[in-house]
Amino acid sequence: MKTTAVKKRRAESREGWIVTTVALEPEMHRRLSFAAIEERAALTELVREAVGMWLVQRQHERTKRARKK
């Protein structure tokens, strides 16, 4: 049986990026690791996506609050 490798979702390059370290509780890391496998994505890619979505949501909420003033 021939298997085809499915490429893992990850950044093309980190050139010019800032690399940081994040500490996660063991259970959160375990769940994130399983999610990365299921999504066929690098763990760091999932973190980048989650942070990006949080920043968009935060900006939306801040804009909404500013309009109410």
N, C-alpha and C positions, 0 to 999 in steps of 0.2 A: 504494500500500500504506500502510495506516495503522499507525503505531507507537505503542505505549503506553509512556509513561515509567514506569519503576519507581523508586520513591523510594529514595534512599540511606539506609541505617540510620545515624542520628546522634542525639545527645542532643536532647531537646526544648528545653532551655535550659541555659545555664551559670551562671545567676544563683545567687550564693552559693557557687559552686565556686572552688577554688584552681587557677589556671592555672600550669603549670610548663613547663620546657623540657627536652628530652631529646636527647642527641647519639647518633646511630646511625652505625655503620660503613656505608659506601656500599652494600655488598652486602646487609646486613640491611635497609636502607631500600628498596632495589630490590625485594627479596622481599616486604617488607611492603606496598609500593605495589601490586604485582601481586595480593597476597592481598586487599587492599582492593577492587580492581576486581572480582575474582572473587566476593567476598562481598557486593558492592554495599553497602559500608559505608565510613564515613569512617575514614581511617587512625587518627585519635585514638580512635575507638570501639573499634577492634581492640586498641589499646594499653590502654585502660581495661579491656576484657574480660580480656586476658592478665594484667594486674596483679591484677585481682580474683581470677582463678583461682589465681594464685600465692599470694596472701595466704590463701585458703581452704586450699590444700594445706599451706602453712607452718604454719598454726594446727593443722591435723590432725596433722602430724608432731610439733609441740611437745607437743600433748596426749598423743600416743602415748608420747613419751619421758618425760613427767612420770609416766605410769602405771607405767612400768618401774622407777622409783626406789623 
